[in-house]
Amino acid sequence: MAKPDQNQVLRQLPIVVGIVAGCLLMLNRLLTPVLTDSQARSDALGIIVSALLILTGLLWQRIQPKPPDAVDLIGEEGFELAANLPDAAKTELAWASHLLLTNTVTRSLVVWYRGQVLLRRGVLGQTATVEPGAIVQRVLKTQKPVYLVNLNLYPGKVEFSYLPENTQGVICQPLGSQGVMILGANAPRSYTKQDEIWVAGIADKLDNTLSQLLQPEQS
């Protein structure tokens, strides 16, 4: 269910006040049998003020646009780590995932590395198995992230069955050429450029640590 926009009333208030004031001025003008010069000047000033209020409200709609509708992701909260990981790797994964879940709009997180799911955290999807689809394979090949701003618009969303089924936005962040970090958000177009930079920095550090701690034969 979408969360209500707390600022919607404030953004619409100048428009409503401007329209109501303009209507009252017009009604007062029609009901006045004899119009004086002072009333004409007051009415003109009132119409200008009403127009400015409406214009201010319209500008607020552009400057402070309505945020994307967020949903409650379907699934249970959880924190799963691969059992065969060294303690240092578990600590690194726990640290990285905590930062991403608390400092970005990420609500679900999966780390896949050398053919193995190392971590699932946040709202968990129905399946724990990651089968790299076309999007993830492209990320691994190019080592460049892919940000799907509105997952519902992409036919390729079926490959993300390991995320909650109503995930709204996804970032596939490469961990070098050997893995990928998949982040799911509960609202479309919710990751900012700063978020993307933050995700990339954490991924680089995580890849550096995992490449030193994990041996290829563990995959």
C-alpha positions in Angstrom: 0.0 0.0 0.0 1.4 3.4 -1.0 2.3 5.8 1.9 0.5 9.1 1.9 2.4 12.2 0.9 2.7 14.3 4.1 3.4 17.6 2.2 0.6 17.3 -0.3 -1.8 19.7 1.7 1.0 22.3 2.1 1.8 22.2 -1.6 -1.9 22.7 -2.6 -2.8 25.2 0.1 -1.7 28.4 -1.8 -3.7 27.2 -4.9 -6.9 26.6 -2.8 -6.6 29.9 -0.9 -6.0 31.8 -4.1 -9.0 30.2 -5.9 -11.4 30.7 -2.9 -10.2 34.3 -2.4 -10.7 35.1 -6.1 -14.2 33.6 -6.1 -15.2 35.6 -3.0 -13.9 38.8 -4.5 -15.9 38.1 -7.7 -19.1 37.3 -5.7 -18.7 40.5 -3.6 -18.3 42.5 -6.8 -21.5 41.1 -8.3 -23.5 41.7 -5.1 -22.3 45.3 -4.7 -25.0 47.6 -6.2 -22.8 50.7 -6.3 -19.1 50.3 -7.0 -16.8 53.0 -5.4 -13.3 53.9 -6.6 -11.7 52.6 -3.4 -13.6 49.2 -3.7 -12.4 48.9 -7.3 -8.8 49.4 -6.3 -9.2 46.9 -3.4 -10.8 44.3 -5.8 -7.9 44.8 -8.3 -5.4 44.3 -5.5 -7.2 41.2 -4.2 -7.3 39.7 -7.7 -3.5 40.2 -8.0 -2.8 38.7 -4.6 -5.1 35.7 -5.5 -3.3 35.2 -8.8 0.1 35.3 -7.0 -1.1 32.7 -4.5 -2.1 30.4 -7.3 1.2 30.9 -9.1 3.1 30.2 -5.9 1.2 26.9 -5.5 2.0 25.9 -9.1 5.7 26.7 -8.6 5.7 24.6 -5.4 4.4 21.7 -7.4 7.4 22.0 -9.7 10.1 22.8 -7.1 8.8 20.3 -4.5 7.4 17.5 -6.7 5.4 14.7 -5.2 7.8 12.0 -4.1 7.4 8.5 -5.7 4.8 6.3 -4.2 6.4 3.8 -1.8 5.0 0.3 -1.1 5.5 -2.2 1.6 7.6 -4.9 0.1 6.1 -8.4 0.3 8.3 -10.8 2.3 9.8 -11.4 5.7 12.7 -9.4 7.2 15.8 -11.5 7.4 19.6 -11.7 7.5 21.2 -14.7 5.9 25.0 -15.3 5.4 26.6 -18.2 3.7 27.8 -20.7 6.3 31.2 -21.4 4.7 32.5 -17.8 4.9 35.4 -16.7 7.1 34.5 -14.5 10.1 36.2 -11.5 8.5 34.1 -11.9 5.4 30.9 -12.2 7.4 31.8 -9.0 9.3 32.5 -7.1 6.1 29.3 -8.2 4.5 27.3 -7.3 7.7 28.9 -3.9 7.8 28.3 -3.1 4.1 24.7 -4.3 4.1 23.9 -2.3 7.3 25.2 0.9 5.8 23.2 0.4 2.6 20.0 -0.4 4.4 20.2 2.5 6.8 21.7 5.2 4.6 20.0 4.6 1.2 16.4 3.7 0.1 17.5 0.0 -0.2 15.0 -2.4 1.5 16.3 -5.7 0.1 19.9 -6.7 -0.6 21.5 -9.8 -2.2 25.3 -10.4 -2.7 26.2 -13.0 -5.3 29.9 -13.8 -5.7 31.7 -16.5 -7.6 28.6 -18.5 -8.2 27.4 -18.4 -4.6 24.9 -16.3 -2.7 26.9 -14.8 0.2 24.3 -12.6 1.7 20.5 -11.9 1.8 19.3 -9.1 4.0 16.3 -6.8 4.5 13.0 -8.0 3.0 13.7 -11.4 1.5 12.4 -12.8 -1.7 10.7 -16.1 -2.0 13.8 -17.9 -3.5 17.3 -17.9 -2.1 18.9 -19.0 -5.4 20.4 -16.5 -7.8 20.4 -17.5 -11.5 22.1 -14.6 -13.3 19.8 -13.4 -16.1 20.6 -11.1 -19.0 20.8 -8.0 -16.9 23.1 -9.4 -14.3 25.3 -11.1 -17.0 25.7 -7.8 -18.7 26.8 -6.2 -15.4 29.3 -8.9 -14.9 30.6 -8.6 -18.5 30.9 -4.8 -18.6 31.6 -4.3 -14.9 29.3 -1.3 -15.1 26.2 -0.9 -12.8 22.6 -1.0 -14.2 19.9 1.1 -12.5 16.4 0.0 -13.3 14.4 3.1 -12.1 11.0 1.4 -12.3 11.2 -2.3 -12.4 7.6 -2.8 -13.4 8.4 -1.3 -16.8 11.1 -3.9 -17.6 10.2 -7.3 -19.1 13.4 -8.5 -17.6 12.1 -8.1 -14.1 11.4 -11.9 -14.0 15.0 -12.6 -13.5 14.9 -10.9 -10.1 12.8 -13.6 -8.4 15.1 -13.6 -5.4 13.9 -10.1 -4.6 10.4 -9.3 -3.2 7.9 -9.6 -6.0 6.7 -6.0 -5.7 10.2 -4.4 -5.7 10.0 -1.0 -7.4 13.6 -0.1 -8.3 16.8 -2.2 -8.6 20.5 -1.4 -8.8 22.8 -4.1 -10.0 26.3 -3.1 -8.8 29.3 -5.2 -10.0 31.8 -6.6 -7.6 34.6 -6.7 -10.0 34.1 -9.3 -12.6 33.3 -12.1 -10.1 30.1 -11.0 -8.5 27.2 -8.5 -8.2 25.4 -6.8 -5.5 21.6 -6.4 -6.1 19.8 -3.7 -4.2 16.0 -3.4 -4.2 14.0 -0.3 -3.3 10.3 0.1 -2.3 9.7 3.1 -4.6 10.5 3.9 -8.2 13.1 6.5 -9.2 14.1 6.7 -5.5 17.9 6.4 -5.8 19.7 9.7 -6.2 23.1 10.2 -7.9 24.6 10.5 -4.5 23.1 7.1 -3.5 24.6 5.6 -6.7 28.1 6.9 -5.8 27.7 5.6 -2.2 26.7 2.2 -3.5 29.6 2.1 -5.9 32.1 3.0 -3.2 30.9 0.3 -0.8 30.9 -2.3 -3.6 34.6 -1.5 -4.5 35.6 -2.0 -0.9 33.6 -5.1 -0.6 35.1 -6.6 -3.7 38.6 -5.8 -2.5 38.0 -7.5 0.8 36.2 -10.6 -0.6 38.8 -11.2 -3.3 41.5 -11.4 -0.6 39.5 -13.5 1.9 37.8 -16.0 -0.4 39.7 -18.5 -2.6 38.3 -19.4 -6.0 37.8 -23.0 -5.0 35.2 -21.9 -2.4 32.8 -21.0 -5.2 
